[in-house]
């Protein structure tokens, strides 16, 4: 019987076009640092360091460590001062990216029901952002971190989606049985790959991403309203 449900954030709980949001993020961060670095060079450096982080498979380095190791090789600036600037960016400028985001009514209702029914919820967002940024995006849709027993961020994870090691790390770290878990997400490559470990999947199609036009294989699929109806149907664990 299912007892744990993992949720992607961007394009799943958070009703946004993920690619557009990422572009806006890079532009905003580049603008923040433009007085220190040439914008085009900075943009390319940020993107390159982010890709190094995503593709890293070294289990001894957190995603945060990989990102800054890569980024600092490209620029000449003290790491401690750079982290201060990044933190200030997330506390202030980053909030502006969520000003036009409107929450999906079925999201909070679904989470509330799942908690009442006794399910363990995990926020399995791609850990390419610090915790402060992930929690800020949750605030855009009126969701508190207390809904989740674990939230993946670049500080606490060593792998990223779409690599299966990302899901293995969650399963092993939290002592979960993958056959008792559902992964809910909107990205064919990043979220449905969890099936390789035995997790069931629910593909949210409101903001579906299928960059490689793959054949879709998922346990369940539909809109977030369909997921809400699924939540109503599943058994109460309490």
mmCIF file of the C-alpha atoms, coordinates in Angstrom:
data_MODEL
# 
_entry.id   MODEL 
# 
loop_
_atom_site.group_PDB 
_atom_site.id 
_atom_site.type_symbol 
_atom_site.label_atom_id 
_atom_site.label_alt_id 
_atom_site.label_comp_id 
_atom_site.label_asym_id 
_atom_site.label_entity_id 
_atom_site.label_seq_id 
_atom_site.pdbx_PDB_ins_code 
_atom_site.Cartn_x 
_atom_site.Cartn_y 
_atom_site.Cartn_z 
_atom_site.occupancy 
_atom_site.B_iso_or_equiv 
_atom_site.pdbx_formal_charge 
_atom_site.auth_seq_id 
_atom_site.auth_comp_id 
_atom_site.auth_asym_id 
_atom_site.auth_atom_id 
_atom_site.pdbx_PDB_model_num 
ATOM 1   C CA . UNK A 1 1   ? 0.000   0.000  0.000   1.00 0.00 ? 1   UNK A CA 1 
ATOM 2   C CA . UNK A 1 2   ? 1.203   3.507  -0.838  1.00 0.00 ? 2   UNK A CA 1 
ATOM 3   C CA . UNK A 1 3   ? 2.296   5.545  2.193   1.00 0.00 ? 3   UNK A CA 1 
ATOM 4   C CA . UNK A 1 4   ? 4.547   8.255  0.699   1.00 0.00 ? 4   UNK A CA 1 
ATOM 5   C CA . UNK A 1 5   ? 3.995   10.792 -2.080  1.00 0.00 ? 5   UNK A CA 1 
ATOM 6   C CA . UNK A 1 6   ? 6.817   12.806 -3.619  1.00 0.00 ? 6   UNK A CA 1 
ATOM 7   C CA . UNK A 1 7   ? 5.988   16.069 -5.372  1.00 0.00 ? 7   UNK A CA 1 
ATOM 8   C CA . UNK A 1 8   ? 7.852   18.046 -7.959  1.00 0.00 ? 8   UNK A CA 1 
ATOM 9   C CA . UNK A 1 9   ? 7.475   21.806 -7.478  1.00 0.00 ? 9   UNK A CA 1 
ATOM 10  C CA . UNK A 1 10  ? 7.861   23.846 -10.669 1.00 0.00 ? 10  UNK A CA 1 
ATOM 11  C CA . UNK A 1 11  ? 5.095   23.064 -13.146 1.00 0.00 ? 11  UNK A CA 1 
ATOM 12  C CA . UNK A 1 12  ? 3.460   20.675 -10.670 1.00 0.00 ? 12  UNK A CA 1 
ATOM 13  C CA . UNK A 1 13  ? 2.556   22.267 -7.329  1.00 0.00 ? 13  UNK A CA 1 
ATOM 14  C CA . UNK A 1 14  ? 3.660   25.637 -8.689  1.00 0.00 ? 14  UNK A CA 1 
ATOM 15  C CA . UNK A 1 15  ? 1.637   26.490 -11.836 1.00 0.00 ? 15  UNK A CA 1 
ATOM 16  C CA . UNK A 1 16  ? 4.388   27.987 -13.981 1.00 0.00 ? 16  UNK A CA 1 
ATOM 17  C CA . UNK A 1 17  ? 6.191   27.394 -17.246 1.00 0.00 ? 17  UNK A CA 1 
ATOM 18  C CA . UNK A 1 18  ? 9.452   26.026 -15.823 1.00 0.00 ? 18  UNK A CA 1 
ATOM 19  C CA . UNK A 1 19  ? 11.682  27.062 -18.734 1.00 0.00 ? 19  UNK A CA 1 
ATOM 20  C CA . UNK A 1 20  ? 10.333  30.618 -18.654 1.00 0.00 ? 20  UNK A CA 1 
ATOM 21  C CA . UNK A 1 21  ? 10.814  30.806 -14.890 1.00 0.00 ? 21  UNK A CA 1 
ATOM 22  C CA . UNK A 1 22  ? 14.417  29.576 -15.150 1.00 0.00 ? 22  UNK A CA 1 
ATOM 23  C CA . UNK A 1 23  ? 15.164  32.152 -17.849 1.00 0.00 ? 23  UNK A CA 1 
ATOM 24  C CA . UNK A 1 24  ? 13.714  34.917 -15.682 1.00 0.00 ? 24  UNK A CA 1 
ATOM 25  C CA . UNK A 1 25  ? 15.809  33.676 -12.762 1.00 0.00 ? 25  UNK A CA 1 
ATOM 26  C CA . UNK A 1 26  ? 19.068  33.780 -14.734 1.00 0.00 ? 26  UNK A CA 1 
ATOM 27  C CA . UNK A 1 27  ? 18.258  37.245 -16.110 1.00 0.00 ? 27  UNK A CA 1 
ATOM 28  C CA . UNK A 1 28  ? 17.404  38.578 -12.650 1.00 0.00 ? 28  UNK A CA 1 
ATOM 29  C CA . UNK A 1 29  ? 20.537  37.119 -11.032 1.00 0.00 ? 29  UNK A CA 1 
ATOM 30  C CA . UNK A 1 30  ? 22.710  38.385 -13.870 1.00 0.00 ? 30  UNK A CA 1 
ATOM 31  C CA . UNK A 1 31  ? 21.256  41.865 -13.384 1.00 0.00 ? 31  UNK A CA 1 
ATOM 32  C CA . UNK A 1 32  ? 21.996  41.622 -9.648  1.00 0.00 ? 32  UNK A CA 1 
ATOM 33  C CA . UNK A 1 33  ? 25.669  40.896 -10.323 1.00 0.00 ? 33  UNK A CA 1 
ATOM 34  C CA . UNK A 1 34  ? 26.071  43.107 -13.394 1.00 0.00 ? 34  UNK A CA 1 
ATOM 35  C CA . UNK A 1 35  ? 28.037  45.737 -11.477 1.00 0.00 ? 35  UNK A CA 1 
ATOM 36  C CA . UNK A 1 36  ? 30.707  43.118 -10.747 1.00 0.00 ? 36  UNK A CA 1 
ATOM 37  C CA . UNK A 1 37  ? 30.851  41.145 -14.000 1.00 0.00 ? 37  UNK A CA 1 
ATOM 38  C CA . UNK A 1 38  ? 30.183  41.639 -17.690 1.00 0.00 ? 38  UNK A CA 1 
ATOM 39  C CA . UNK A 1 39  ? 26.543  40.440 -18.138 1.00 0.00 ? 39  UNK A CA 1 
ATOM 40  C CA . UNK A 1 40  ? 27.007  38.069 -21.089 1.00 0.00 ? 40  UNK A CA 1 
ATOM 41  C CA . UNK A 1 41  ? 30.063  36.434 -19.498 1.00 0.00 ? 41  UNK A CA 1 
ATOM 42  C CA . UNK A 1 42  ? 28.221  36.156 -16.191 1.00 0.00 ? 42  UNK A CA 1 
ATOM 43  C CA . UNK A 1 43  ? 25.101  34.640 -17.748 1.00 0.00 ? 43  UNK A CA 1 
ATOM 44  C CA . UNK A 1 44  ? 27.156  31.984 -19.532 1.00 0.00 ? 44  UNK A CA 1 
ATOM 45  C CA . UNK A 1 45  ? 29.175  31.276 -16.379 1.00 0.00 ? 45  UNK A CA 1 
ATOM 46  C CA . UNK A 1 46  ? 26.056  30.841 -14.259 1.00 0.00 ? 46  UNK A CA 1 
ATOM 47  C CA . UNK A 1 47  ? 24.495  28.533 -16.821 1.00 0.00 ? 47  UNK A CA 1 
ATOM 48  C CA . UNK A 1 48  ? 27.668  26.494 -17.236 1.00 0.00 ? 48  UNK A CA 1 
ATOM 49  C CA . UNK A 1 49  ? 28.102  26.068 -13.466 1.00 0.00 ? 49  UNK A CA 1 
ATOM 50  C CA . UNK A 1 50  ? 24.458  25.055 -13.163 1.00 0.00 ? 50  UNK A CA 1 
ATOM 51  C CA . UNK A 1 51  ? 24.893  22.383 -15.827 1.00 0.00 ? 51  UNK A CA 1 
ATOM 52  C CA . UNK A 1 52  ? 28.023  21.111 -14.076 1.00 0.00 ? 52  UNK A CA 1 
ATOM 53  C CA . UNK A 1 53  ? 25.944  20.805 -10.915 1.00 0.00 ? 53  UNK A CA 1 
ATOM 54  C CA . UNK A 1 54  ? 23.105  18.979 -12.668 1.00 0.00 ? 54  UNK A CA 1 
ATOM 55  C CA . UNK A 1 55  ? 25.456  16.494 -14.329 1.00 0.00 ? 55  UNK A CA 1 
ATOM 56  C CA . UNK A 1 56  ? 27.635  15.852 -11.294 1.00 0.00 ? 56  UNK A CA 1 
ATOM 57  C CA . UNK A 1 57  ? 27.581  12.256 -10.030 1.00 0.00 ? 57  UNK A CA 1 
ATOM 58  C CA . UNK A 1 58  ? 30.190  12.565 -7.278  1.00 0.00 ? 58  UNK A CA 1 
ATOM 59  C CA . UNK A 1 59  ? 28.416  11.368 -4.093  1.00 0.00 ? 59  UNK A CA 1 
ATOM 60  C CA . UNK A 1 60  ? 30.918  13.176 -1.873  1.00 0.00 ? 60  UNK A CA 1 
ATOM 61  C CA . UNK A 1 61  ? 29.971  16.672 -3.025  1.00 0.00 ? 61  UNK A CA 1 
ATOM 62  C CA . UNK A 1 62  ? 26.696  18.455 -2.438  1.00 0.00 ? 62  UNK A CA 1 
ATOM 63  C CA . UNK A 1 63  ? 25.098  20.229 -5.364  1.00 0.00 ? 63  UNK A CA 1 
ATOM 64  C CA . UNK A 1 64  ? 25.955  23.532 -3.701  1.00 0.00 ? 64  UNK A CA 1 
ATOM 65  C CA . UNK A 1 65  ? 29.640  22.592 -3.496  1.00 0.00 ? 65  UNK A CA 1 
ATOM 66  C CA . UNK A 1 66  ? 29.737  21.565 -7.144  1.00 0.00 ? 66  UNK A CA 1 
ATOM 67  C CA . UNK A 1 67  ? 28.019  24.745 -8.291  1.00 0.00 ? 67  UNK A CA 1 
ATOM 68  C CA . UNK A 1 68  ? 30.363  27.118 -6.474  1.00 0.00 ? 68  UNK A CA 1 
ATOM 69  C CA . UNK A 1 69  ? 33.494  25.117 -7.335  1.00 0.00 ? 69  UNK A CA 1 
ATOM 70  C CA . UNK A 1 70  ? 32.560  25.401 -11.004 1.00 0.00 ? 70  UNK A CA 1 
ATOM 71  C CA . UNK A 1 71  ? 31.391  29.020 -10.834 1.00 0.00 ? 71  UNK A CA 1 
ATOM 72  C CA . UNK A 1 72  ? 34.446  30.234 -8.924  1.00 0.00 ? 72  UNK A CA 1 
ATOM 73  C CA . UNK A 1 73  ? 36.755  28.701 -11.541 1.00 0.00 ? 73  UNK A CA 1 
ATOM 74  C CA . UNK A 1 74  ? 35.153  30.984 -14.093 1.00 0.00 ? 74  UNK A CA 1 
ATOM 75  C CA . UNK A 1 75  ? 35.165  34.204 -12.084 1.00 0.00 ? 75  UNK A CA 1 
ATOM 76  C CA . UNK A 1 76  ? 37.642  35.816 -9.746  1.00 0.00 ? 76  UNK A CA 1 
ATOM 77  C CA . UNK A 1 77  ? 35.741  36.764 -6.620  1.00 0.00 ? 77  UNK A CA 1 
ATOM 78  C CA . UNK A 1 78  ? 35.787  35.699 -2.927  1.00 0.00 ? 78  UNK A CA 1 
ATOM 79  C CA . UNK A 1 79  ? 33.332  32.885 -2.251  1.00 0.00 ? 79  UNK A CA 1 
ATOM 80  C CA . UNK A 1 80  ? 32.106  34.245 1.085   1.00 0.00 ? 80  UNK A CA 1 
ATOM 81  C CA . UNK A 1 81  ? 31.240  37.644 -0.406  1.00 0.00 ? 81  UNK A CA 1 
ATOM 82  C CA . UNK A 1 82  ? 29.598  35.986 -3.395  1.00 0.00 ? 82  UNK A CA 1 
ATOM 83  C CA . UNK A 1 83  ? 27.401  33.839 -1.130  1.00 0.00 ? 83  UNK A CA 1 
ATOM 84  C CA . UNK A 1 84  ? 26.375  37.002 0.757   1.00 0.00 ? 84  UNK A CA 1 
ATOM 85  C CA . UNK A 1 85  ? 25.250  38.568 -2.520  1.00 0.00 ? 85  UNK A CA 1 
ATOM 86  C CA . UNK A 1 86  ? 23.371  35.397 -3.524  1.00 0.00 ? 86  UNK A CA 1 
ATOM 87  C CA . UNK A 1 87  ? 21.570  35.283 -0.169  1.00 0.00 ? 87  UNK A CA 1 
ATOM 88  C CA . UNK A 1 88  ? 20.603  38.944 -0.426  1.00 0.00 ? 88  UNK A CA 1 
ATOM 89  C CA . UNK A 1 89  ? 19.309  38.268 -3.938  1.00 0.00 ? 89  UNK A CA 1 
ATOM 90  C CA . UNK A 1 90  ? 17.057  35.436 -2.708  1.00 0.00 ? 90  UNK A CA 1 
ATOM 91  C CA . UNK A 1 91  ? 15.786  37.516 0.204   1.00 0.00 ? 91  UNK A CA 1 
ATOM 92  C CA . UNK A 1 92  ? 14.792  40.448 -1.993  1.00 0.00 ? 92  UNK A CA 1 
ATOM 93  C CA . UNK A 1 93  ? 15.043  40.371 -5.796  1.00 0.00 ? 93  UNK A CA 1 
ATOM 94  C CA . UNK A 1 94  ? 13.959  36.744 -6.143  1.00 0.00 ? 94  UNK A CA 1 
ATOM 95  C CA . UNK A 1 95  ? 10.574  37.442 -4.579  1.00 0.00 ? 95  UNK A CA 1 
ATOM 96  C CA . UNK A 1 96  ? 9.644   39.627 -7.542  1.00 0.00 ? 96  UNK A CA 1 
ATOM 97  C CA . UNK A 1 97  ? 9.648   36.593 -9.848  1.00 0.00 ? 97  UNK A CA 1 
ATOM 98  C CA . UNK A 1 98  ? 6.535   35.298 -8.100  1.00 0.00 ? 98  UNK A CA 1 
ATOM 99  C CA . UNK A 1 99  ? 4.423   38.448 -8.314  1.00 0.00 ? 99  UNK A CA 1 
ATOM 100 C CA . UNK A 1 100 ? 2.214   37.101 -11.130 1.00 0.00 ? 100 UNK A CA 1 
ATOM 101 C CA . UNK A 1 101 ? 1.999   33.487 -9.973  1.00 0.00 ? 101 UNK A CA 1 
ATOM 102 C CA . UNK A 1 102 ? -1.509  32.343 -9.085  1.00 0.00 ? 102 UNK A CA 1 
ATOM 103 C CA . UNK A 1 103 ? -1.952  29.146 -7.124  1.00 0.00 ? 103 UNK A CA 1 
ATOM 104 C CA . UNK A 1 104 ? -3.996  26.186 -8.319  1.00 0.00 ? 104 UNK A CA 1 
ATOM 105 C CA . UNK A 1 105 ? -6.902  25.712 -5.895  1.00 0.00 ? 105 UNK A CA 1 
ATOM 106 C CA . UNK A 1 106 ? -6.559  21.931 -6.083  1.00 0.00 ? 106 UNK A CA 1 
ATOM 107 C CA . UNK A 1 107 ? -2.954  21.948 -4.845  1.00 0.00 ? 107 UNK A CA 1 
ATOM 108 C CA . UNK A 1 108 ? -3.440  22.951 -1.212  1.00 0.00 ? 108 UNK A CA 1 
ATOM 109 C CA . UNK A 1 109 ? -6.682  21.008 -0.965  1.00 0.00 ? 109 UNK A CA 1 
ATOM 110 C CA . UNK A 1 110 ? -4.899  17.867 -2.166  1.00 0.00 ? 110 UNK A CA 1 
ATOM 111 C CA . UNK A 1 111 ? -2.023  18.286 0.283   1.00 0.00 ? 111 UNK A CA 1 
ATOM 112 C CA . UNK A 1 112 ? -4.391  18.934 3.188   1.00 0.00 ? 112 UNK A CA 1 
ATOM 113 C CA . UNK A 1 113 ? -6.354  15.768 2.438   1.00 0.00 ? 113 UNK A CA 1 
ATOM 114 C CA . UNK A 1 114 ? -3.218  13.655 2.069   1.00 0.00 ? 114 UNK A CA 1 
ATOM 115 C CA . UNK A 1 115 ? -1.892  14.808 5.428   1.00 0.00 ? 115 UNK A CA 1 
ATOM 116 C CA . UNK A 1 116 ? -5.242  14.131 7.105   1.00 0.00 ? 116 UNK A CA 1 
ATOM 117 C CA . UNK A 1 117 ? -5.220  10.661 5.573   1.00 0.00 ? 117 UNK A CA 1 
ATOM 118 C CA . UNK A 1 118 ? -1.776  9.979  7.034   1.00 0.00 ? 118 UNK A CA 1 
ATOM 119 C CA . UNK A 1 119 ? 0.488   10.099 3.986   1.00 0.00 ? 119 UNK A CA 1 
ATOM 120 C CA . UNK A 1 120 ? 4.105   11.230 4.227   1.00 0.00 ? 120 UNK A CA 1 
ATOM 121 C CA . UNK A 1 121 ? 4.780   14.065 1.769   1.00 0.00 ? 121 UNK A CA 1 
ATOM 122 C CA . UNK A 1 122 ? 8.199   14.851 0.295   1.00 0.00 ? 122 UNK A CA 1 
ATOM 123 C CA . UNK A 1 123 ? 9.006   17.886 -1.829  1.00 0.00 ? 123 UNK A CA 1 
ATOM 124 C CA . UNK A 1 124 ? 11.157  16.324 -4.538  1.00 0.00 ? 124 UNK A CA 1 
ATOM 125 C CA . UNK A 1 125 ? 11.996  19.459 -6.492  1.00 0.00 ? 125 UNK A CA 1 
ATOM 126 C CA . UNK A 1 126 ? 15.141  19.408 -8.621  1.00 0.00 ? 126 UNK A CA 1 
ATOM 127 C CA . UNK A 1 127 ? 17.770  20.505 -6.044  1.00 0.00 ? 127 UNK A CA 1 
ATOM 128 C CA . UNK A 1 128 ? 19.459  23.213 -8.075  1.00 0.00 ? 128 UNK A CA 1 
ATOM 129 C CA . UNK A 1 129 ? 18.357  26.012 -5.718  1.00 0.00 ? 129 UNK A CA 1 
ATOM 130 C CA . UNK A 1 130 ? 19.124  26.786 -2.059  1.00 0.00 ? 130 UNK A CA 1 
ATOM 131 C CA . UNK A 1 131 ? 16.476  26.138 0.577   1.00 0.00 ? 131 UNK A CA 1 
ATOM 132 C CA . UNK A 1 132 ? 15.688  29.847 0.833   1.00 0.00 ? 132 UNK A CA 1 
ATOM 133 C CA . UNK A 1 133 ? 14.634  29.915 -2.849  1.00 0.00 ? 133 UNK A CA 1 
ATOM 134 C CA . UNK A 1 134 ? 12.564  26.724 -2.616  1.00 0.00 ? 134 UNK A CA 1 
ATOM 135 C CA . UNK A 1 135 ? 10.677  27.997 0.439   1.00 0.00 ? 135 UNK A CA 1 
ATOM 136 C CA . UNK A 1 136 ? 10.069  31.308 -1.319  1.00 0.00 ? 136 UNK A CA 1 
ATOM 137 C CA . UNK A 1 137 ? 8.453   29.505 -4.285  1.00 0.00 ? 137 UNK A CA 1 
ATOM 138 C CA . UNK A 1 138 ? 6.248   27.570 -1.860  1.00 0.00 ? 138 UNK A CA 1 
ATOM 139 C CA . UNK A 1 139 ? 5.116   30.888 -0.374  1.00 0.00 ? 139 UNK A CA 1 
ATOM 140 C CA . UNK A 1 140 ? 3.955   31.982 -3.837  1.00 0.00 ? 140 UNK A CA 1 
ATOM 141 C CA . UNK A 1 141 ? 1.266   29.312 -3.629  1.00 0.00 ? 141 UNK A CA 1 
ATOM 142 C CA . UNK A 1 142 ? 0.543   29.635 0.086   1.00 0.00 ? 142 UNK A CA 1 
ATOM 143 C CA . UNK A 1 143 ? 2.214   26.387 1.127   1.00 0.00 ? 143 UNK A CA 1 
ATOM 144 C CA . UNK A 1 144 ? 4.308   26.072 4.284   1.00 0.00 ? 144 UNK A CA 1 
ATOM 145 C CA . UNK A 1 145 ? 7.352   23.814 4.588   1.00 0.00 ? 145 UNK A CA 1 
ATOM 146 C CA . UNK A 1 146 ? 5.603   21.967 7.424   1.00 0.00 ? 146 UNK A CA 1 
ATOM 147 C CA . UNK A 1 147 ? 3.586   20.056 4.828   1.00 0.00 ? 147 UNK A CA 1 
ATOM 148 C CA . UNK A 1 148 ? 6.692   18.060 3.931   1.00 0.00 ? 148 UNK A CA 1 
ATOM 149 C CA . UNK A 1 149 ? 8.846   15.709 5.972   1.00 0.00 ? 149 UNK A CA 1 
ATOM 150 C CA . UNK A 1 150 ? 11.769  16.393 3.623   1.00 0.00 ? 150 UNK A CA 1 
ATOM 151 C CA . UNK A 1 151 ? 12.574  19.039 1.012   1.00 0.00 ? 151 UNK A CA 1 
ATOM 152 C CA . UNK A 1 152 ? 15.378  18.502 -1.485  1.00 0.00 ? 152 UNK A CA 1 
ATOM 153 C CA . UNK A 1 153 ? 17.681  21.523 -1.962  1.00 0.00 ? 153 UNK A CA 1 
ATOM 154 C CA . UNK A 1 154 ? 21.172  22.039 -3.302  1.00 0.00 ? 154 UNK A CA 1 
ATOM 155 C CA . UNK A 1 155 ? 22.500  22.108 0.276   1.00 0.00 ? 155 UNK A CA 1 
ATOM 156 C CA . UNK A 1 156 ? 21.286  18.615 1.224   1.00 0.00 ? 156 UNK A CA 1 
ATOM 157 C CA . UNK A 1 157 ? 21.449  16.649 -2.040  1.00 0.00 ? 157 UNK A CA 1 
ATOM 158 C CA . UNK A 1 158 ? 24.314  15.233 -4.074  1.00 0.00 ? 158 UNK A CA 1 
ATOM 159 C CA . UNK A 1 159 ? 22.495  14.512 -7.337  1.00 0.00 ? 159 UNK A CA 1 
ATOM 160 C CA . UNK A 1 160 ? 19.939  16.167 -9.607  1.00 0.00 ? 160 UNK A CA 1 
ATOM 161 C CA . UNK A 1 161 ? 17.132  15.085 -11.871 1.00 0.00 ? 161 UNK A CA 1 
ATOM 162 C CA . UNK A 1 162 ? 16.948  13.357 -14.298 1.00 0.00 ? 162 UNK A CA 1 
ATOM 163 C CA . UNK A 1 163 ? 19.574  11.011 -12.842 1.00 0.00 ? 163 UNK A CA 1 
ATOM 164 C CA . UNK A 1 164 ? 18.197  7.989  -11.022 1.00 0.00 ? 164 UNK A CA 1 
ATOM 165 C CA . UNK A 1 165 ? 20.781  8.597  -8.275  1.00 0.00 ? 165 UNK A CA 1 
ATOM 166 C CA . UNK A 1 166 ? 18.624  11.548 -7.191  1.00 0.00 ? 166 UNK A CA 1 
ATOM 167 C CA . UNK A 1 167 ? 15.721  9.256  -6.347  1.00 0.00 ? 167 UNK A CA 1 
ATOM 168 C CA . UNK A 1 168 ? 18.007  6.618  -4.866  1.00 0.00 ? 168 UNK A CA 1 
ATOM 169 C CA . UNK A 1 169 ? 19.411  9.221  -2.476  1.00 0.00 ? 169 UNK A CA 1 
ATOM 170 C CA . UNK A 1 170 ? 15.938  10.184 -1.267  1.00 0.00 ? 170 UNK A CA 1 
ATOM 171 C CA . UNK A 1 171 ? 14.822  6.575  -0.861  1.00 0.00 ? 171 UNK A CA 1 
ATOM 172 C CA . UNK A 1 172 ? 17.984  5.543  0.975   1.00 0.00 ? 172 UNK A CA 1 
ATOM 173 C CA . UNK A 1 173 ? 18.246  8.663  3.138   1.00 0.00 ? 173 UNK A CA 1 
ATOM 174 C CA . UNK A 1 174 ? 14.641  8.438  4.314   1.00 0.00 ? 174 UNK A CA 1 
ATOM 175 C CA . UNK A 1 175 ? 14.440  4.637  4.467   1.00 0.00 ? 175 UNK A CA 1 
ATOM 176 C CA . UNK A 1 176 ? 11.515  4.420  2.063   1.00 0.00 ? 176 UNK A CA 1 
ATOM 177 C CA . UNK A 1 177 ? 10.208  1.425  0.173   1.00 0.00 ? 177 UNK A CA 1 
ATOM 178 C CA . UNK A 1 178 ? 9.987   2.643  -3.444  1.00 0.00 ? 178 UNK A CA 1 
ATOM 179 C CA . UNK A 1 179 ? 7.038   0.330  -4.116  1.00 0.00 ? 179 UNK A CA 1 
ATOM 180 C CA . UNK A 1 180 ? 5.079   2.261  -1.491  1.00 0.00 ? 180 UNK A CA 1 
ATOM 181 C CA . UNK A 1 181 ? 5.815   5.657  -3.083  1.00 0.00 ? 181 UNK A CA 1 
ATOM 182 C CA . UNK A 1 182 ? 4.202   7.820  -5.756  1.00 0.00 ? 182 UNK A CA 1 
ATOM 183 C CA . UNK A 1 183 ? 6.169   10.470 -7.661  1.00 0.00 ? 183 UNK A CA 1 
ATOM 184 C CA . UNK A 1 184 ? 3.969   13.333 -8.873  1.00 0.00 ? 184 UNK A CA 1 
ATOM 185 C CA . UNK A 1 185 ? 5.461   15.580 -11.535 1.00 0.00 ? 185 UNK A CA 1 
ATOM 186 C CA . UNK A 1 186 ? 5.081   17.201 -14.935 1.00 0.00 ? 186 UNK A CA 1 
ATOM 187 C CA . UNK A 1 187 ? 8.408   16.385 -16.631 1.00 0.00 ? 187 UNK A CA 1 
ATOM 188 C CA . UNK A 1 188 ? 8.704   13.161 -18.641 1.00 0.00 ? 188 UNK A CA 1 
ATOM 189 C CA . UNK A 1 189 ? 12.484  12.932 -18.270 1.00 0.00 ? 189 UNK A CA 1 
ATOM 190 C CA . UNK A 1 190 ? 12.936  14.286 -14.762 1.00 0.00 ? 190 UNK A CA 1 
ATOM 191 C CA . UNK A 1 191 ? 9.941   12.854 -12.919 1.00 0.00 ? 191 UNK A CA 1 
ATOM 192 C CA . UNK A 1 192 ? 8.872   9.656  -14.656 1.00 0.00 ? 192 UNK A CA 1 
ATOM 193 C CA . UNK A 1 193 ? 12.400  8.255  -14.405 1.00 0.00 ? 193 UNK A CA 1 
ATOM 194 C CA . UNK A 1 194 ? 11.492  7.430  -10.786 1.00 0.00 ? 194 UNK A CA 1 
ATOM 195 C CA . UNK A 1 195 ? 9.660   4.409  -12.189 1.00 0.00 ? 195 UNK A CA 1 
ATOM 196 C CA . UNK A 1 196 ? 13.028  2.720  -12.728 1.00 0.00 ? 196 UNK A CA 1 
ATOM 197 C CA . UNK A 1 197 ? 13.269  2.284  -8.945  1.00 0.00 ? 197 UNK A CA 1 
ATOM 198 C CA . UNK A 1 198 ? 9.756   0.928  -8.651  1.00 0.00 ? 198 UNK A CA 1 
ATOM 199 C CA . UNK A 1 199 ? 7.931   4.118  -7.689  1.00 0.00 ? 199 UNK A CA 1 
ATOM 200 C CA . UNK A 1 200 ? 4.485   4.643  -9.148  1.00 0.00 ? 200 UNK A CA 1 
ATOM 201 C CA . UNK A 1 201 ? 4.026   7.935  -10.986 1.00 0.00 ? 201 UNK A CA 1 
ATOM 202 C CA . UNK A 1 202 ? 1.299   10.474 -11.587 1.00 0.00 ? 202 UNK A CA 1 
ATOM 203 C CA . UNK A 1 203 ? 2.024   12.744 -14.546 1.00 0.00 ? 203 UNK A CA 1 
ATOM 204 C CA . UNK A 1 204 ? 0.522   16.215 -14.138 1.00 0.00 ? 204 UNK A CA 1 
ATOM 205 C CA . UNK A 1 205 ? -0.331  17.465 -17.620 1.00 0.00 ? 205 UNK A CA 1 
ATOM 206 C CA . UNK A 1 206 ? -1.224  21.111 -16.922 1.00 0.00 ? 206 UNK A CA 1 
ATOM 207 C CA . UNK A 1 207 ? 2.378   22.192 -17.623 1.00 0.00 ? 207 UNK A CA 1 
ATOM 208 C CA . UNK A 1 208 ? 3.715   18.987 -19.134 1.00 0.00 ? 208 UNK A CA 1 
ATOM 209 C CA . UNK A 1 209 ? 7.333   18.915 -20.349 1.00 0.00 ? 209 UNK A CA 1 
ATOM 210 C CA . UNK A 1 210 ? 8.338   16.342 -22.956 1.00 0.00 ? 210 UNK A CA 1 
ATOM 211 C CA . UNK A 1 211 ? 11.405  17.832 -24.631 1.00 0.00 ? 211 UNK A CA 1 
ATOM 212 C CA . UNK A 1 212 ? 12.351  14.638 -26.462 1.00 0.00 ? 212 UNK A CA 1 
ATOM 213 C CA . UNK A 1 213 ? 8.795   13.735 -27.511 1.00 0.00 ? 213 UNK A CA 1 
ATOM 214 C CA . UNK A 1 214 ? 9.037   10.408 -25.709 1.00 0.00 ? 214 UNK A CA 1 
ATOM 215 C CA . UNK A 1 215 ? 6.259   7.891  -25.462 1.00 0.00 ? 215 UNK A CA 1 
ATOM 216 C CA . UNK A 1 216 ? 4.548   8.580  -22.148 1.00 0.00 ? 216 UNK A CA 1 
ATOM 217 C CA . UNK A 1 217 ? 4.449   5.714  -19.689 1.00 0.00 ? 217 UNK A CA 1 
ATOM 218 C CA . UNK A 1 218 ? 3.018   6.604  -16.287 1.00 0.00 ? 218 UNK A CA 1 
ATOM 219 C CA . UNK A 1 219 ? 0.915   4.839  -13.662 1.00 0.00 ? 219 UNK A CA 1 
ATOM 220 C CA . UNK A 1 220 ? -1.621  7.644  -13.752 1.00 0.00 ? 220 UNK A CA 1 
ATOM 221 C CA . UNK A 1 221 ? -1.865  10.917 -15.651 1.00 0.00 ? 221 UNK A CA 1 
ATOM 222 C CA . UNK A 1 222 ? -4.123  13.940 -15.907 1.00 0.00 ? 222 UNK A CA 1 
ATOM 223 C CA . UNK A 1 223 ? -4.642  17.501 -14.695 1.00 0.00 ? 223 UNK A CA 1 
ATOM 224 C CA . UNK A 1 224 ? -4.095  18.566 -11.097 1.00 0.00 ? 224 UNK A CA 1 
ATOM 225 C CA . UNK A 1 225 ? -7.870  18.397 -10.715 1.00 0.00 ? 225 UNK A CA 1 
ATOM 226 C CA . UNK A 1 226 ? -7.628  14.749 -11.760 1.00 0.00 ? 226 UNK A CA 1 
ATOM 227 C CA . UNK A 1 227 ? -4.930  14.261 -9.141  1.00 0.00 ? 227 UNK A CA 1 
ATOM 228 C CA . UNK A 1 228 ? -7.222  15.846 -6.557  1.00 0.00 ? 228 UNK A CA 1 
ATOM 229 C CA . UNK A 1 229 ? -9.926  13.315 -7.421  1.00 0.00 ? 229 UNK A CA 1 
ATOM 230 C CA . UNK A 1 230 ? -7.307  10.564 -7.121  1.00 0.00 ? 230 UNK A CA 1 
ATOM 231 C CA . UNK A 1 231 ? -6.445  11.865 -3.641  1.00 0.00 ? 231 UNK A CA 1 
ATOM 232 C CA . UNK A 1 232 ? -10.109 11.648 -2.654  1.00 0.00 ? 232 UNK A CA 1 
ATOM 233 C CA . UNK A 1 233 ? -10.183 8.007  -3.747  1.00 0.00 ? 233 UNK A CA 1 
ATOM 234 C CA . UNK A 1 234 ? -7.061  6.621  -2.066  1.00 0.00 ? 234 UNK A CA 1 
ATOM 235 C CA . UNK A 1 235 ? -7.455  4.950  1.340   1.00 0.00 ? 235 UNK A CA 1 
ATOM 236 C CA . UNK A 1 236 ? -7.090  6.604  4.716   1.00 0.00 ? 236 UNK A CA 1 
ATOM 237 C CA . UNK A 1 237 ? -3.952  5.345  6.481   1.00 0.00 ? 237 UNK A CA 1 
ATOM 238 C CA . UNK A 1 238 ? -4.967  6.544  9.944   1.00 0.00 ? 238 UNK A CA 1 
# 
